Amino acid sequence: MKLKRNDIILIIVVLIIGIAAGLYFFLNKKTSGKAVLKYGNNLSMDIDLSKDREIDLESNGIKIHLNIKDGAIAFIHSECPDHICEQFGYIKNVGDSAVCLPARASVTIVK
């Protein structure tokens, strides 16, 4: 089967539109200035991500250390046995979350 000139033009146009749409969504990922930390027995804390700082607290008998830097937040240290929460790294996009299950603590980026 041989492609005709119009078929080739159509393929090129579709590719260009796809690449443009992908770049648009990649470059316009929404970041937020706020995170919600839920911990302990139904405790909650709104966190402003525009100010660099550190937060130390205890949740479910486990000490956790959070770091806010450059509009992002991360579990830096937890005394939990597995340290999986530390592997999430810094999160900053709306909808991103990190969880420390043994400490019953989670942080979620919100609008």
C-alpha positions as CSV (number, residue, x, y, z in Angstrom):
1,M,0.0,0.0,0.0
2,K,1.4,3.3,-1.1
3,L,0.6,6.5,1.0
4,K,-0.7,9.4,-0.9
5,R,0.4,13.0,-0.5
6,N,-2.7,13.9,1.5
7,D,-2.2,10.9,3.8
8,I,1.3,12.0,4.6
9,I,0.1,15.6,5.3
10,L,-2.6,14.3,7.6
11,I,-0.1,12.2,9.6
12,I,2.3,15.1,10.0
13,V,-0.5,17.4,11.2
14,V,-1.7,14.9,13.7
15,L,1.8,14.4,15.0
16,I,2.4,18.1,15.3
17,I,-0.9,18.6,17.2
18,G,0.0,15.7,19.5
19,I,3.4,17.0,20.3
20,A,2.0,20.5,20.9
21,A,-0.7,19.2,23.3
22,G,1.9,17.1,25.2
23,L,4.2,20.1,25.6
24,Y,1.4,22.3,26.7
25,F,0.3,19.9,29.5
26,F,3.9,19.2,30.5
27,L,4.9,22.9,30.7
28,N,1.6,24.0,32.4
29,K,1.5,21.5,35.3
30,K,-0.2,23.3,38.1
31,T,1.7,23.7,41.3
32,S,0.1,24.8,44.4
33,G,1.0,26.9,47.4
34,K,-0.8,24.7,49.9
35,A,-0.6,21.2,51.3
36,V,-2.8,19.4,53.8
37,L,-1.1,17.2,56.4
38,K,-3.3,14.6,58.1
39,Y,-1.8,12.7,61.0
40,G,-2.5,11.0,64.3
41,N,-6.1,10.6,65.4
42,N,-7.9,12.8,62.8
43,L,-5.6,15.8,63.2
44,S,-5.0,18.0,60.2
45,M,-2.7,20.9,59.3
46,D,-2.8,23.3,56.4
47,I,0.7,24.0,55.2
48,D,1.8,27.1,53.2
49,L,4.4,26.0,50.7
50,S,5.6,29.5,49.9
51,K,7.8,29.7,53.0
52,D,10.8,27.4,53.4
53,R,10.8,25.7,56.8
54,E,10.9,22.4,58.6
55,I,8.1,20.7,60.6
56,D,8.7,18.1,63.3
57,L,5.8,16.3,64.9
58,E,4.8,13.0,66.4
59,S,2.1,10.9,64.9
60,N,0.9,7.5,66.2
61,G,4.0,7.4,68.5
62,I,6.4,8.0,65.6
63,K,8.4,11.1,65.1
64,I,8.4,12.5,61.5
65,H,10.3,15.4,60.0
66,L,8.9,17.3,57.0
67,N,10.8,19.8,54.9
68,I,9.2,22.6,52.8
69,K,11.5,24.0,50.2
70,D,10.9,25.9,46.9
71,G,7.2,25.3,46.9
72,A,7.5,21.6,47.6
73,I,7.2,19.3,50.6
74,A,8.9,16.0,51.6
75,F,9.1,13.5,54.4
76,I,12.8,13.9,55.2
77,H,13.0,11.5,58.2
78,S,10.7,9.2,59.9
79,E,11.3,6.8,62.8
80,C,9.1,4.2,61.2
81,P,10.7,0.8,60.4
82,D,10.5,0.9,56.6
83,H,11.2,4.6,55.6
84,I,9.1,4.3,52.4
85,C,7.7,7.8,53.0
86,E,11.1,9.3,52.6
87,Q,11.4,7.8,49.1
88,F,8.5,9.9,47.8
89,G,10.9,12.8,47.6
90,Y,9.6,16.4,47.2
91,I,6.0,16.7,45.9
92,K,4.6,20.0,44.5
93,N,1.9,19.4,41.9
94,V,-1.8,19.5,42.8
95,G,-3.0,16.0,43.6
96,D,0.5,14.6,44.5
97,S,0.6,12.9,47.9
98,A,3.1,11.1,50.2
99,V,2.2,8.7,53.0
100,C,3.8,7.3,56.1
101,L,1.5,4.4,57.0
102,P,3.1,3.3,60.3
103,A,2.8,7.0,61.5
104,R,-0.6,7.3,60.0
105,A,0.5,10.6,58.3
106,S,-0.2,11.8,54.8
107,V,0.5,15.0,53.0
108,T,-1.4,16.0,49.9
109,I,-1.0,19.0,47.6
110,V,-4.2,20.9,47.1
111,K,-5.5,23.8,45.1
